[in-house]
Amino acid sequence: MSFGAPGYLALLLLAAASAGIIAWWLRWRARARARFGVPRTRTAAAYLAPAVLVAALAIVAGAAARPRFGSREVLVEQRGVDLAIVLDVSNSMLADDAQPTRLGQAQGEIGALLDRMQGDRVGLVIFARQPFIRSPLTADLQALQGIVKGVDRERGLVPPGSDLGAAVRGAQRLLESDQAATKAMLIVSDGEDRGAGVAGAVADAHSAGIRVYAAGAGTAQGAPVRDVDSSTGLPRVRIDSEGRPVVTRLDEAALRGIADAGGGRYIALSGGGAPLTGLAAELRGLTQTAFGTKQSSEPIERFQIFVVIALLLLAGELALPVLRRPRAMLRPAARLWPLAGAGLLVGAICSTTVADSNRHGNNEYARGNFDAAIAQYRTAEAKAPSLGELRHNAGNAYDRNGQYDEAIAETKRALPARRDLVSRIEYALGNHYAGATRLSDALDAYKRALLADPADADAKHNLEVVAARLTPALAPTSRPPEQPTPGPNATFEPGATPGAGQPGGTPAASQTGTGGGQATPGAGDGALTKEQLERALAEALAGKDKQFTEDEALRVLDLLDEANRRAIEDVGNAAAGAATLPDY
């Protein structure tokens, strides 16, 4: 058992003190009654009420401490920043003016920094004469710590030398591969022998929105450079032409200049304590980005059990006078019935399950009350924020309401999801993108849906439609008849397969699609069948080599607009159904 707020356990001292005071008072009263000759008629019931009150106080103290036992798996949203660590592994980093070496000190400080980062994504670039991306951006910081610890044994991955400018550019490319709101770079080096192009690389990174920090390893007094003997693998002191040891020193001024130019700050690793850990708090104060969710185990709060026990004890203490004198207490006790009724009503309201809210939302969706459906899904999300089905359903409701940007954002929050839901969510996301006329994004979403479920005929159909819209020259002259596809107002029950004429079937041709507008007023083509529309368009374009009159040109534009609307409507009408949830 653990406690979420163990400080409240101090209230147990108050319960113990109350028990002592009550015991002393009862004993004093018994002696006083004896001195006045009052007969001892007291029974154990006289001690029962104070004992119940003290026990209730002790249990309330335990409830306030939030006892926890048992655990459950939950999906936790990861929010943070992108950070690229640029670590110098050149020979000068083997100097021992820091313990055990400059590189060893840097490894320990980076490990301490990673310990304090939560939800962030971190990549690692090591460099000497050339940079090497040792780890791309990852949220698995425990695995990255293992990589950092072994960097001293991987120095052979980069040739000897030093080119910090190339390393900064490599880290910039690593960070530019993502759309995080905040991007930062941490250079850990002794600042010596930086190579050419450092200033330009740092300026380019800063202009790209990357905040550059620098951490200096070593001291100004310096220490001899140690090269690794290729025959023995052991470090040896480098000797100059005059037979004296070559000394390497920390170039703090250069690193400060890099940090100033990059909009960050300089951190000295030899200052004692754990100087890099403060950077974690600084990054946490910057704009965070949601990177997705991860499964985590969290303890289950059990304070409710203690609260119920305490309330039962208090109710029992109130009932003691009724048990002693039933008729005298009937009238005061009757006053408690309205309060009990209100409590039952509140309990009934609070007992509404997530599945109930989702079901109400699905019902409102089926009636076309999309605002009410969104409100119900939001209520369910507040109770179970980790359920992707709720976000999927809310996204469909936003889509039918014409709020495509909201639909896209809400549906993206449902990912990552269970394997059996990924195809459905990606499919719905493709529909929302199509409604927003972001056809390239829609195409990618349908591809992801097919990767998750290659047998999804609806996703394949929509992918073909969108691909044809993106490449008109490759569009087929005719298409096979459409199969019934789930409509955006579908409500799936486990095992049910919607078809034409059911709530999940293909909507009627006259129904406005998810992504389409209404037919052009006055065009007179809104009721044409697909074949009639194609024939009318071919006839209108038959004289394209001659000059059109104004009326003929408007006619062609109206027909093209209607054809475009229907093509997008074909995509929009194949939307994902609303997910149902089991009763909890």
Solvent accessible surface area in square Angstrom, and as a share of the most:
residue,aa,sasa,rsa
1,M,145,0.65
2,S,55,0.36
3,F,69,0.29
4,G,22,0.21
5,A,24,0.18
6,P,80,0.50
7,G,62,0.60
8,Y,114,0.43
9,L,54,0.27
10,A,63,0.49
11,L,66,0.33
12,L,73,0.37
13,L,135,0.67
14,L,96,0.48
15,A,4,0.03
16,A,65,0.51
17,A,52,0.40
18,S,28,0.18
19,A,41,0.31
20,G,42,0.41
21,I,115,0.58
22,I,48,0.24
23,A,62,0.48
24,W,164,0.58
25,W,111,0.39
26,L,12,0.06
27,R,152,0.56
28,W,128,0.45
29,R,75,0.27
30,A,14,0.11
31,R,127,0.46
32,A,16,0.12
33,R,93,0.34
34,A,62,0.48
35,R,170,0.62
36,F,169,0.70
37,G,61,0.58
38,V,55,0.32
39,P,95,0.60
40,R,195,0.71
41,T,101,0.59
42,R,71,0.26
43,T,91,0.53
44,A,83,0.65
45,A,42,0.33
46,A,29,0.22
47,Y,99,0.37
48,L,82,0.41
49,A,24,0.18
50,P,27,0.17
51,A,57,0.44
52,V,22,0.12
53,L,82,0.41
54,V,27,0.15
55,A,41,0.32
56,A,3,0.02
57,L,58,0.29
58,A,30,0.24
59,I,38,0.19
60,V,69,0.40
61,A,0,0.00
62,G,11,0.10
63,A,9,0.07
64,A,35,0.27
65,A,0,0.00
66,R,98,0.36
67,P,1,0.00
68,R,55,0.20
69,F,81,0.34
70,G,50,0.48
71,S,71,0.46
72,R,124,0.45
73,E,109,0.49
74,V,32,0.18
75,L,70,0.35
76,V,63,0.36
77,E,86,0.39
78,Q,23,0.10
79,R,114,0.42
80,G,0,0.00
81,V,0,0.00
82,D,0,0.00
83,L,0,0.00
84,A,0,0.00
85,I,0,0.00
86,V,0,0.00
87,L,0,0.00
88,D,1,0.01
89,V,2,0.01
90,S,8,0.05
91,N,27,0.14
92,S,16,0.10
93,M,0,0.00
94,L,25,0.13
95,A,0,0.00
96,D,52,0.27
97,D,33,0.17
98,A,6,0.05
99,Q,138,0.61
100,P,92,0.58
101,T,36,0.21
102,R,0,0.00
103,L,1,0.01
104,G,18,0.18
105,Q,33,0.15
106,A,0,0.00
107,Q,22,0.10
108,G,48,0.46
109,E,19,0.09
110,I,0,0.00
111,G,15,0.14
112,A,22,0.17
113,L,0,0.00
114,L,5,0.03
115,D,97,0.50
116,R,117,0.43
117,M,8,0.03
118,Q,141,0.62
119,G,19,0.18
120,D,11,0.06
121,R,48,0.17
122,V,0,0.00
123,G,0,0.00
124,L,0,0.00
125,V,0,0.00
126,I,0,0.00
127,F,1,0.00
128,A,2,0.02
129,R,134,0.49
130,Q,98,0.43
131,P,43,0.27
132,F,81,0.34
133,I,74,0.38
134,R,66,0.24
135,S,6,0.04
136,P,88,0.56
137,L,31,0.15
138,T,35,0.20
139,A,40,0.31
140,D,79,0.41
141,L,19,0.10
142,Q,152,0.67
143,A,55,0.43
144,L,1,0.01
145,Q,31,0.14
146,G,46,0.45
147,I,41,0.21
148,V,2,0.01
149,K,139,0.59
150,G,6,0.06
151,V,0,0.00
152,D,64,0.33
153,R,191,0.70
154,E,44,0.20
155,R,40,0.14
156,G,80,0.77
157,L,92,0.46
158,V,8,0.05
159,P,36,0.23
160,P,92,0.58
161,G,30,0.29
162,S,18,0.12
163,D,40,0.21
164,L,3,0.01
165,G,3,0.03
166,A,33,0.25
167,A,0,0.00
168,V,0,0.00
169,R,96,0.35
170,G,1,0.01
171,A,0,0.00
172,Q,25,0.11
173,R,153,0.56
174,L,16,0.08
175,L,0,0.00
176,E,83,0.37
177,S,90,0.58
178,D,37,0.19
179,Q,162,0.72
180,A,10,0.08
181,A,67,0.52
182,T,16,0.10
183,K,30,0.13
184,A,0,0.00
185,M,0,0.00
186,L,0,0.00
187,I,0,0.00
188,V,0,0.00
189,S,3,0.02
190,D,0,0.00
191,G,0,0.00
192,E,57,0.26
193,D,101,0.52
194,R,77,0.28
195,G,41,0.39
196,A,92,0.71
197,G,46,0.44
198,V,13,0.08
199,A,84,0.65
200,G,36,0.35
201,A,0,0.00
202,V,1,0.01
203,A,55,0.42
204,D,60,0.31
205,A,0,0.00
206,H,85,0.38
207,S,96,0.62
208,A,48,0.37
209,G,56,0.54
210,I,1,0.00
211,R,89,0.33
212,V,0,0.00
213,Y,1,0.00
214,A,0,0.00
215,A,0,0.00
216,G,1,0.01
217,A,0,0.00
218,G,1,0.01
219,T,35,0.20
220,A,69,0.54
221,Q,140,0.62
222,G,16,0.15
223,A,8,0.06
224,P,40,0.25
225,V,8,0.05
226,R,62,0.23
227,D,22,0.12
228,V,63,0.36
229,D,35,0.18
230,S,120,0.77
231,S,98,0.63
232,T,89,0.52
233,G,49,0.47
234,L,117,0.58
235,P,71,0.44
236,R,125,0.46
237,V,49,0.28
238,R,88,0.32
239,I,94,0.48
240,D,51,0.26
241,S,120,0.78
242,E,124,0.56
243,G,50,0.48
244,R,143,0.52
245,P,69,0.43
246,V,45,0.26
247,V,59,0.34
248,T,1,0.00
249,R,123,0.45
250,L,20,0.10
251,D,50,0.26
252,E,62,0.28
253,A,79,0.61
254,A,22,0.17
255,L,0,0.00
256,R,120,0.44
257,G,39,0.37
258,I,13,0.07
259,A,0,0.00
260,D,110,0.57
261,A,56,0.43
262,G,0,0.00
263,G,36,0.35
264,G,20,0.19
265,R,92,0.34
266,Y,26,0.10
267,I,8,0.04
268,A,39,0.30
269,L,3,0.02
270,S,55,0.36
271,G,64,0.62
272,G,53,0.51
273,G,79,0.76
274,A,43,0.34
275,P,32,0.20
276,L,0,0.00
277,T,24,0.14
278,G,39,0.38
279,L,0,0.00
280,A,4,0.03
281,A,61,0.48
282,E,57,0.26
283,L,1,0.01
284,R,120,0.44
285,G,67,0.65
286,L,39,0.20
287,T,89,0.52
288,Q,46,0.20
289,T,30,0.17
290,A,50,0.39
291,F,46,0.19
292,G,19,0.19
293,T,37,0.22
294,K,105,0.45
295,Q,124,0.55
296,S,36,0.24
297,S,66,0.43
298,E,60,0.27
299,P,53,0.33
300,I,36,0.18
301,E,44,0.20
302,R,71,0.26
303,F,73,0.30
304,Q,91,0.40
305,I,86,0.43
306,F,53,0.22
307,V,59,0.34
308,V,79,0.46
309,I,74,0.38
310,A,3,0.02
311,L,106,0.53
312,L,118,0.59
313,L,51,0.25
314,L,68,0.34
315,A,56,0.43
316,G,36,0.35
317,E,35,0.16
318,L,117,0.58
319,A,39,0.31
320,L,27,0.13
321,P,46,0.29
322,V,40,0.23
323,L,132,0.66
324,R,140,0.51
325,R,151,0.55
326,P,75,0.47
327,R,219,0.80
328,A,62,0.48
329,M,46,0.21
330,L,110,0.55
331,R,190,0.69
332,P,55,0.35
333,A,30,0.23
334,A,53,0.41
335,R,174,0.64
336,L,95,0.47
337,W,186,0.65
338,P,96,0.61
339,L,125,0.62
340,A,46,0.36
341,G,37,0.36
342,A,50,0.39
343,G,44,0.42
344,L,138,0.68
345,L,112,0.56
346,V,86,0.49
347,G,39,0.38
348,A,62,0.48
349,I,113,0.57
350,C,97,0.58
351,S,73,0.47
352,T,48,0.28
353,T,38,0.22
354,V,17,0.10
355,A,2,0.01
356,D,37,0.19
357,S,3,0.02
358,N,1,0.01
359,R,103,0.38
360,H,88,0.39
361,G,0,0.00
362,N,4,0.02
363,N,62,0.32
364,E,40,0.18
365,Y,2,0.01
366,A,57,0.44
367,R,157,0.57
368,G,38,0.36
369,N,70,0.36
370,F,30,0.13
371,D,100,0.52
372,A,41,0.32
373,A,0,0.00
374,I,17,0.09
375,A,59,0.45
376,Q,56,0.25
377,Y,0,0.00
378,R,89,0.33
379,T,65,0.38
380,A,0,0.00
381,E,12,0.05
382,A,86,0.67
383,K,95,0.40
384,A,17,0.14
385,P,84,0.53
386,S,44,0.28
387,L,36,0.18
388,G,12,0.12
389,E,12,0.05
390,L,0,0.00
391,R,27,0.10
392,H,1,0.00
393,N,0,0.00
394,A,0,0.00
395,G,0,0.00
396,N,2,0.01
397,A,0,0.00
398,Y,25,0.09
399,D,3,0.02
400,R,54,0.20
401,N,57,0.29
402,G,43,0.41
403,Q,63,0.28
404,Y,47,0.18
405,D,98,0.51
406,E,77,0.35
407,A,0,0.00
408,I,10,0.05
409,A,57,0.44
410,E,4,0.02
411,T,0,0.00
412,K,104,0.44
413,R,112,0.41
414,A,4,0.03
415,L,39,0.19
416,P,75,0.47
417,A,27,0.21
418,R,129,0.47
419,R,202,0.74
420,D,102,0.53
421,L,11,0.06
422,V,38,0.22
423,S,12,0.08
424,R,61,0.22
425,I,0,0.00
426,E,10,0.05
427,Y,9,0.03
428,A,0,0.00
429,L,4,0.02
430,G,0,0.00
431,N,0,0.00
432,H,1,0.00
433,Y,13,0.05
434,A,1,0.01
435,G,6,0.06
436,A,25,0.19
437,T,88,0.51
438,R,107,0.39
439,L,27,0.14
440,S,70,0.45
441,D,49,0.26
442,A,0,0.00
443,L,30,0.15
444,D,65,0.34
445,A,0,0.00
446,Y,0,0.00
447,K,97,0.41
448,R,97,0.35
449,A,0,0.00
450,L,35,0.18
451,L,146,0.73
452,A,30,0.23
453,D,55,0.29
454,P,109,0.69
455,A,90,0.70
456,D,27,0.14
457,A,68,0.53
458,D,23,0.12
459,A,0,0.00
460,K,108,0.46
461,H,36,0.16
462,N,0,0.00
463,L,34,0.17
464,E,86,0.39
465,V,6,0.03
466,V,0,0.00
467,A,35,0.27
468,A,22,0.17
469,R,84,0.31
470,L,69,0.34
471,T,60,0.35
472,P,99,0.62
473,A,101,0.79
474,L,142,0.71
475,A,44,0.34
476,P,78,0.49
477,T,136,0.79
478,S,85,0.55
479,R,71,0.26
480,P,109,0.69
481,P,121,0.76
482,E,82,0.37
483,Q,126,0.56
484,P,69,0.43
485,T,13,0.08
486,P,23,0.15
487,G,0,0.00
488,P,3,0.02
489,N,44,0.23
490,A,1,0.01
491,T,49,0.28
492,F,39,0.16
493,E,98,0.44
494,P,121,0.76
495,G,86,0.83
496,A,54,0.42
497,T,115,0.67
498,P,29,0.18
499,G,20,0.19
500,A,75,0.58
501,G,83,0.80
502,Q,97,0.43
503,P,95,0.60
504,G,3,0.03
505,G,5,0.05
506,T,53,0.31
507,P,22,0.14
508,A,67,0.52
509,A,102,0.79
510,S,110,0.71
511,Q,58,0.26
512,T,53,0.31
513,G,7,0.07
514,T,8,0.05
515,G,14,0.14
516,G,15,0.14
517,G,44,0.42
518,Q,133,0.59
519,A,30,0.24
520,T,39,0.23
521,P,129,0.81
522,G,86,0.83
523,A,14,0.11
524,G,71,0.68
525,D,4,0.02
526,G,40,0.38
527,A,103,0.80
528,L,45,0.23
529,T,71,0.42
530,K,85,0.36
531,E,109,0.49
532,Q,75,0.33
533,L,8,0.04
534,E,84,0.38
535,R,133,0.48
536,A,17,0.13
537,L,29,0.15
538,A,64,0.49
539,E,117,0.52
540,A,23,0.18
541,L,62,0.31
542,A,86,0.67
543,G,21,0.20
544,K,142,0.60
545,D,142,0.73
546,K,112,0.47
547,Q,169,0.75
548,F,61,0.25
549,T,81,0.47
550,E,137,0.61
551,D,109,0.57
552,E,69,0.31
553,A,38,0.29
554,L,94,0.47
555,R,99,0.36
556,V,13,0.07
557,L,108,0.54
558,D,33,0.17
559,L,1,0.00
560,L,79,0.40
561,D,68,0.35
562,E,2,0.01
563,A,33,0.25
564,N,52,0.27
565,R,32,0.12
566,R,47,0.17
567,A,23,0.18
568,I,15,0.07
569,E,12,0.05
570,D,33,0.17
571,V,3,0.02
572,G,1,0.01
573,N,17,0.09
574,A,1,0.00
575,A,1,0.01
576,A,3,0.02
577,G,1,0.01
578,A,1,0.00
579,A,3,0.02
580,T,42,0.24
581,L,17,0.08
582,P,95,0.60
583,D,107,0.55
584,Y,144,0.55
